[in-house]
Amino acid sequence: MRSRIERVIIALAKERIDAFLVTKAANVRYLSCYEGDDASLLIASKKRFFLTDSRYELQARRDTRGFTVKIIKSSLAETIRDLVYALKVKRLGFECHDLTHAQHDRLMRSLPGIELAPVHDMVERLRVVKDAGEVRFIRESVSILEKVSTRFKTILRPGLAERDLAAELEHFIKVAGGDKSSFDIIVASGSNSALPHARPGTRRIRPNDMVLLDLGVGYKGYNSDLTRVFFLGKINPRTKKIYDTVREANRRSIKAIRPGVEISRIDEIARGFIRKKGFGNCFGHALGHGIGLEVHESPSISGRNHTVLKPGMIFTIEPAIYLPGWGGIRIEDMVLVTRKGCEVLTDDIDK
């Protein structure tokens, strides 16, 4: 199996790019294993440079393999200029979705006579299929996530504020072995749960509330993501109907996941079922998203994505129904595509 760098170099050759500037933090980590901040990569066919400042020199030399570490003395643009001219580069690729307009201008001024070629998601496309090491880290993140979810069930009770529950989970993630929360934890009770990205506030949990929890755990750079809904007290028939609809949409779409199936088909299975039950206008966002070094990465699980599923892809499945003034129910699982079907990585976390 070719290394990550080798695959990048092959892709560059196809685009007739002599060297490639990597600035996106997740891509720098993917290609170099560097876990720190403020770093870029310059990759050519036979030379690979790791660019950072003196604060991270020791960490860079410790973490990276196969790169020549270059410490930026004045500016990134000037350091790149010296290297690019030494390599006799004529066409320099850059990550057009990450480099700012100001940074692009500085490079243009520093590199007269050199063509700057925008590169679209080259590394991201490689990251879509996870290798064994990545799957291992994600599994560990999910294992910690399960402990945090269990902790939430033990502390959830009327009288506690949403933001206090979220703060307790932030702390417990580290107690349980995680590095951090993957994103701002969502604890949304009652009608607040109708907001897909609700912020935990001062609202206190009430008897007979339903409470939506959306959280993730960062571990060794990799992330997990889970949504569950908890009920305090008796569930009324309307709530049960909505919950059962979302859960069945989750189950049906996951059942269809296997190599060779178009992503748009998976989305339509869940969305079509919710529409059939009369809630089609209450589910607006995509069915899911890829997850790994970033919480939201390729592939997007939506009706517009006709990419075919491949073994090693990891993504979420999160159908939902939101009713303003009443609340929302979302059930989110993480799925690994296998050679014959799929594995629900979060299946042991009670729905």
Buried (B, 14 or more C-beta within 10 A) or exposed (E): EEEBBEBBBEBBEEEEBBBBBBBBBBBBBBBBBBBBEEBBBBBBEEEBBBBBBEEBBEBBEEBBEEBEBBBBEEEBBEBBBEBBEEBEBEBBBBBEEBBEEEBBEBBEEBBEEBEBBEBEBBBBEBBBBBEEEBBEBBBBBBBBBBBBBEBBEEEBEEEBBBBBBBBBBBEBBEEBEBBEBBBEBBBBBBBBBBBBEBBBBEBBBEEEBBBBBBBBBBBBBBBBBBBBBBBBEEBEEEBEBBBEBBBBBBBBBBEBBBBEBBBBBBBBBBBBBBBEBEBBEBBEBBBBBBBBBBBBBBBBBBBEBEBEBEBBBBBBBBBBBBBEEBBBBBBBBBBBBBEEBBBBBBEEBEE
